[in-house]
Amino acid sequence: MPIYNAPTKDIQFVLHDLLRVSEQDIPGFEDLDREFTGAVVEEAGKVATEVLHPLNVVGDKEGCVLENGVVRTPKGFKDAFEQMKTGGWTSMDCDPEYGGQGLPYVMYTAAQEPFVSSNMAFNMYQGLTHGAYSAIHAHGTDAQKQKFLPKMVECEWTGTMNLTEPHCGTDLGLMRTKAAPQEDGSYKITGQKIFISAGEHDLSDNIIHLVLAKIEGGPEGIKGVSLFIVPKFIVNDDGSLGARNGVSVGSIEEKMGIHGNSTCVMNYDEATGYLLGSEHKGMRAMFTMMNEARLGVGLQGFAQAESAYQNAVAYANDRLQGRAVTGAENPNGPADPLIVHPDIRRNLMDQKSFVEGARAFTYWGAYLIDRAHRNDDKDADGLISLMTPVLKGFLTDKGFEYATAAQQVYGGHGYIEEWGMSQYARDARIAMIYEGANGVQALDLVGRKLAQDGGKHVMAFFDMVKTFIKENEDNEALKTDFLDPLKAASKDLQAAGMYFMQNGMKNPNNALSGSYDFMHMMGHVCLGLMWARMAKAAMEALEGGASDTAFYETKIATGRYYMARQLPATAMHLARINTGADTVMALDAANF
Ligand SMILES: Cc1cc2nc3c(=O)[nH]c(=O)nc-3n(C[C@H](O)[C@H](O)[C@H](O)COP(=O)(O)OP(=O)(O)OC[C@H]3O[C@@H](n4cnc5c(N)ncnc54)[C@H](O)[C@@H]3O)c2cc1C
């Protein structure tokens, strides 16, 4: 059985040493002192290790079962879901007006990490509900909010997001699901949606589906898409549950991973739906909560890598194979543990330096969301909008890469189900696909976000990096190992942006052939920035007399590794971008 221990100390380090949350001038942040966040994170970690982690393998092995139109979740999920509800974990950052606790999003994110690391499939039931809650909260009428939100905050009713259809996933303009207006102001929704996460299950009394559909007679394509609330059971005016609505599960998908989450084909047969937001503005309503949803998927990426890493470290210390080339380190044993070998070290350092950098990047993203929402800070809003495809695309690509790297530490045992390492890789894989496949994230970054508001946000990002370097250039301890590599990587990124400006206009393929490289480059620069800041914070803690010197010294050494061994990837990405579209587009389709 795999292990999992919540990295509470690392989480606290990011919240306090790096982001200094309790010192921020953001409403609600004044309560986030070390003691409070420590208690929350410790408790979340306890729930994760004691309740959710033991169910991870159960969920993977049992999966969900469809019987007589009802989906049964794996044994133990129902009890665990009740514990999440009674523990108040579902309502942390929700609006107090609807029963939420009103905590900042960054605090919610810090609690989410152990939940996702310990059982990603399970946590998705709540995660999807949170997404649907946010959409209704942002776009619902008062009556809709009063009717649906309190139960969703408690997860008495769960939520889903229904975009995908058999013939359309990325290109939602092709959507066929129809909405027919009724005299009472409601709509009849008819069509089929596929791959709907948590579409049907036995964890809640009602399921509130958010469904994209086209109102008959509306504009063609994406401009004719509207968003609807379609409850599994109609909700009466007094809040009680009424008749069963015309929505049913057709089947559940057999899939590579996240077996504990039911991925459903949903059939809508003249189901009663209520317009959410304005007619034909469905995509806009969906996009409101995209930053949060995509940050949540990015978190899935590194959270799976974190779990896989913890196991790889334990195995590397335990497994005896070969001798250290510099002399036996376990002379009384038959061989040395794997961890003595430089190539195993390289692998583990890759994983560790990614995961810790990714945690900082994700929590910084959550903090920007808080600044945007709670301070109405337009710059923070622009910055998180720019970062969103990077958070999603880079962290999930790398999360999967390092989940398989952790498998590699186990040799053949990593490939055998008994050890549990394949589940991390299989579960992490989906995060690269859903919530907008990663190729489409790169497209969004280069095709849309770079130029958003006249390129203001990307310029602000470059300024931020430049300012940090300038402000710290006299800091000898930081300069060679952190600031110089960051400067070089940031220069590469700017050169790539310049290449797009000069060559993308002539031929857009020149920009789009390099978009994936650019997304990875930007991910590296963001993690490089995070590591430089974390190193500075760790040095300050040591200078301030922190007692846990090993912890802070380890942070600095891990950061040095990232800057030396990972960040130079930007040069390779730039070289590829600079070759443009010629080699990418050289073949006729028939020659593939
Ligand atoms: C387990 C699971 C759970 C899911 N949960 C949900 C859910 O809850 N709700 C929901 O609505 N959907 C859900 N999905 C669907 C998921 O979001 C889609 O699969 C995803 O958005 C991609 O759509 P598609 O599969 O139709 O691929 P396509 O759109 O056909 O894309 C195929 C490939 O082509 C690339 N591509 C497409 N267009 C372009 C372009 N213009 N330029 C460059 N590349 C392009 C994509 O990046 C992708 O790699 C889920 C899927 C799975 C497998």
The ligand as an SDF file (V2000), in Angstrom:
LIG
                    3D

 53 58  0  0  0  0  0  0  0  0999 V2000
  -12.2980   11.3300  -17.5620 C   0  0  0  0  0  0  0  0  0  0  0  0
  -12.8520   12.5310  -18.2510 C   0  0  0  0  0  0  0  0  0  0  0  0
  -13.6390   13.4380  -17.5440 C   0  0  0  0  0  0  0  0  0  0  0  0
  -14.1900   14.5370  -18.1950 C   0  0  0  0  0  0  0  0  0  0  0  0
  -15.0370   15.3790  -17.5140 N   0  0  0  0  0  0  0  0  0  0  0  0
  -15.7490   16.3020  -18.2010 C   0  0  0  0  0  0  0  0  0  0  0  0
  -16.8060   17.0430  -17.5690 C   0  0  0  0  0  0  0  0  0  0  0  0
  -17.0660   16.8940  -16.3650 O   0  0  0  0  0  0  0  0  0  0  0  0
  -17.5480   17.8890  -18.3300 N   0  0  0  0  0  0  0  0  0  0  0  0
  -17.3050   18.0700  -19.6590 C   0  0  0  0  0  0  0  0  0  0  0  0
  -18.0110   18.8210  -20.2870 O   0  0  0  0  0  0  0  0  0  0  0  0
  -16.3110   17.3980  -20.2790 N   0  0  0  0  0  0  0  0  0  0  0  0
  -15.5360   16.5210  -19.5880 C   0  0  0  0  0  0  0  0  0  0  0  0
  -14.5360   15.8220  -20.2150 N   0  0  0  0  0  0  0  0  0  0  0  0
  -14.2620   16.0840  -21.6100 C   0  0  0  0  0  0  0  0  0  0  0  0
  -12.9510   16.8280  -21.8370 C   0  0  0  0  0  0  0  0  0  0  0  0
  -13.0470   18.1210  -21.3380 O   0  0  0  0  0  0  0  0  0  0  0  0
  -12.6590   16.7600  -23.3430 C   0  0  0  0  0  0  0  0  0  0  0  0
  -12.3060   15.4150  -23.6270 O   0  0  0  0  0  0  0  0  0  0  0  0
  -11.5600   17.7240  -23.7530 C   0  0  0  0  0  0  0  0  0  0  0  0
  -11.9980   19.0450  -23.6100 O   0  0  0  0  0  0  0  0  0  0  0  0
  -11.1250   17.5090  -25.2220 C   0  0  0  0  0  0  0  0  0  0  0  0
  -12.2160   17.3710  -26.0760 O   0  0  0  0  0  0  0  0  0  0  0  0
  -12.2900   16.1220  -27.0650 P   0  0  0  0  0  0  0  0  0  0  0  0
  -12.0650   14.8920  -26.2650 O   0  0  0  0  0  0  0  0  0  0  0  0
  -13.5340   16.1950  -27.8480 O   0  0  0  0  0  0  0  0  0  0  0  0
  -11.0410   16.2940  -28.0090 O   0  0  0  0  0  0  0  0  0  0  0  0
  -10.9520   17.1880  -29.3590 P   0  0  0  0  0  0  0  0  0  0  0  0
  -11.5920   18.5060  -29.1480 O   0  0  0  0  0  0  0  0  0  0  0  0
  -11.4080   16.3570  -30.4860 O   0  0  0  0  0  0  0  0  0  0  0  0
   -9.3910   17.4080  -29.4480 O   0  0  0  0  0  0  0  0  0  0  0  0
   -8.4960   16.3610  -29.7760 C   0  0  0  0  0  0  0  0  0  0  0  0
   -7.0730   16.8730  -29.7380 C   0  0  0  0  0  0  0  0  0  0  0  0
   -6.9300   17.9150  -30.6760 O   0  0  0  0  0  0  0  0  0  0  0  0
   -6.4310   19.0920  -30.0890 C   0  0  0  0  0  0  0  0  0  0  0  0
   -7.1060   20.2460  -30.7000 N   0  0  0  0  0  0  0  0  0  0  0  0
   -8.4180   20.4580  -30.8550 C   0  0  0  0  0  0  0  0  0  0  0  0
   -8.6300   21.6190  -31.4620 N   0  0  0  0  0  0  0  0  0  0  0  0
   -7.4350   22.1780  -31.7230 C   0  0  0  0  0  0  0  0  0  0  0  0
   -6.9840   23.3830  -32.3280 C   0  0  0  0  0  0  0  0  0  0  0  0
   -7.8280   24.2800  -32.7920 N   0  0  0  0  0  0  0  0  0  0  0  0
   -5.6500   23.6060  -32.4010 N   0  0  0  0  0  0  0  0  0  0  0  0
   -4.7760   22.7130  -31.9060 C   0  0  0  0  0  0  0  0  0  0  0  0
   -5.1390   21.5650  -31.3210 N   0  0  0  0  0  0  0  0  0  0  0  0
   -6.4560   21.2960  -31.2230 C   0  0  0  0  0  0  0  0  0  0  0  0
   -6.7170   18.9760  -28.6020 C   0  0  0  0  0  0  0  0  0  0  0  0
   -5.7300   19.6400  -27.8340 O   0  0  0  0  0  0  0  0  0  0  0  0
   -6.6710   17.4720  -28.3830 C   0  0  0  0  0  0  0  0  0  0  0  0
   -5.3490   17.0670  -28.0830 O   0  0  0  0  0  0  0  0  0  0  0  0
  -13.9240   14.7500  -19.5680 C   0  0  0  0  0  0  0  0  0  0  0  0
  -13.1050   13.8500  -20.2630 C   0  0  0  0  0  0  0  0  0  0  0  0
  -12.6050   12.7500  -19.6350 C   0  0  0  0  0  0  0  0  0  0  0  0
  -11.7760   11.7730  -20.4290 C   0  0  0  0  0  0  0  0  0  0  0  0
  1  2  1  0
  2  3  1  0
  2 52  2  0
  3  4  2  0
  4  5  1  0
  4 50  1  0
  5  6  2  0
  6  7  1  0
  6 13  1  0
  7  8  2  0
  7  9  1  0
  9 10  1  0
 10 11  2  0
 10 12  1  0
 12 13  2  0
 13 14  1  0
 14 15  1  0
 14 50  1  0
 15 16  1  0
 16 17  1  0
 16 18  1  0
 18 19  1  0
 18 20  1  0
 20 21  1  0
 20 22  1  0
 22 23  1  0
 23 24  1  0
 24 25  2  0
 24 26  1  0
 24 27  1  0
 27 28  1  0
 28 29  2  0
 28 30  1  0
 28 31  1  0
 31 32  1  0
 32 33  1  0
 33 34  1  0
 33 48  1  0
 34 35  1  0
 35 36  1  0
 35 46  1  0
 36 37  1  0
 36 45  1  0
 37 38  2  0
 38 39  1  0
 39 40  1  0
 39 45  2  0
 40 41  1  0
 40 42  2  0
 42 43  1  0
 43 44  2  0
 44 45  1  0
 46 47  1  0
 46 48  1  0
 48 49  1  0
 50 51  2  0
 51 52  1  0
 52 53  1  0
M  END
$$$$
